[in-house]
Amino acid sequence: MTVYNFSAGPAALPIEVKQQIEADLYDWNGTGCSVMEMSHRSQEFKDMADENEALARELLNISDDYAVMLIPGGARLQYSMLPINVSSPQGSAVYAINGHWGKQAIKEASRFTQTVSTAPISDEVYADIPDYDAATLNPNADYFHFTSNETLEGVQWHKLPETNGIPLCCDMTSDLLTREFDVDDYSMIYASAQKNMGIAGITFVLMKRNMIGQSKNLIPTMTDYKTYADTRSFYNTPPTFPWYVMLLVLRWVKAQGGVGAIQAANQTKSSTLYDYVDQSGLYMNKVAKNCRSEVNVPFWLADENLNQVFLEQSSAAGLKALKGHMAVGGMRASIYNAIPLSGIETLITFMQEFERTHG
Ligand SMILES: Cc1ncc(COP(=O)(O)O)c(C=O)c1O
């Protein structure tokens, strides 16, 4: 039976990447050992790191105005690194809030700077992006932060936020590499790797070079972007295996035809699933159509008492990890880059049959 893993993260890897990891495990690049057992200062590892950065720059069209950094500590470390590097207790930062992760980000940032949110922060499950008047934002704020795709709620920005000229910073943890965008619109972008860039342990960070090394605060060396930019992320022993897996994923993205081709596939996958859910009598998605996520599709059963049996039967049919986050409830299909269209078709066939027998 083919298993499809709809986990929100750590998430499914492309099969070709797993096959390559298996092939490399005992003898990586003719070295006679695995990449996990080698010095990060070895020439082989440095060559790998060079290819990784070059490929990331090529696929995302990143100019030399930006430093590319690989930082441990997950996206959550960026929630504090960003304010302590770029703002100060006297400074301020604006946060657009439309879901769980944005709320976590502002909570952490408010320990280090004066935060302002674009709309009142609610305990409700967000189903759209609240409107705000950008003209009221202080143009001297140190940065404007938003979460391009809220992974739990399945709410995604399909246009750039208005910032009143404030430098734009973005948590793209769940949608970097899933669609095309213009890096030059941003001052800073970050994404932890375990959804579309490989496995947990490493966070991909892009920052305009002129923003780096400007901290007004005394900060630990390991949380200073300058440390990573100056050493090309080789200051301490980096998470070498996640770094190597990221390169395999980037090669895979290129082999698929690049980010544009991946985006087209993701649009087909998500619209196929939303179309089915929208016409069904048993399932529904509550997110406003103009901000539905192309990579995390939450859906609810009309009768919540059926949730457990739905999860048991779907799992038995090889459709794994469909349970929604406990803060949101219901189901969620995370259909990141590694999930093929056949995964969506198999899921819909299962949902149809379940609706026929339980609807
Ligand atoms: C959008 C977003 N931001 C941040 C995080 C937190 O990432 P990490 O666990 O790597 O710190 C997640 C995790 O799912 C996420 O989806």
The ligand as an SDF file (V2000), in Angstrom:
LIG
                    3D

 16 16  0  0  0  0  0  0  0  0999 V2000
    4.7920   29.2800   10.1590 C   0  0  0  0  0  0  0  0  0  0  0  0
    5.5890   28.6590   11.2740 C   0  0  0  0  0  0  0  0  0  0  0  0
    6.4070   29.4300   11.9920 N   0  0  0  0  0  0  0  0  0  0  0  0
    7.1490   28.9140   12.9870 C   0  0  0  0  0  0  0  0  0  0  0  0
    7.0950   27.5810   13.3140 C   0  0  0  0  0  0  0  0  0  0  0  0
    7.9550   27.0610   14.4250 C   0  0  0  0  0  0  0  0  0  0  0  0
    9.0680   26.4290   13.8580 O   0  0  0  0  0  0  0  0  0  0  0  0
   10.1790   25.7350   14.7430 P   0  0  0  0  0  0  0  0  0  0  0  0
    9.5290   24.6130   15.4690 O   0  0  0  0  0  0  0  0  0  0  0  0
   11.2040   25.2940   13.7480 O   0  0  0  0  0  0  0  0  0  0  0  0
   10.7340   26.7550   15.6960 O   0  0  0  0  0  0  0  0  0  0  0  0
    6.2600   26.7290   12.5940 C   0  0  0  0  0  0  0  0  0  0  0  0
    6.1890   25.3000   12.9160 C   0  0  0  0  0  0  0  0  0  0  0  0
    5.3500   24.5660   12.5080 O   0  0  0  0  0  0  0  0  0  0  0  0
    5.4850   27.2960   11.5530 C   0  0  0  0  0  0  0  0  0  0  0  0
    4.6540   26.5200   10.8200 O   0  0  0  0  0  0  0  0  0  0  0  0
  1  2  1  0
  2  3  1  0
  2 15  2  0
  3  4  2  0
  4  5  1  0
  5  6  1  0
  5 12  2  0
  6  7  1  0
  7  8  1  0
  8  9  2  0
  8 10  1  0
  8 11  1  0
 12 13  1  0
 12 15  1  0
 13 14  2  0
 15 16  1  0
M  END
$$$$
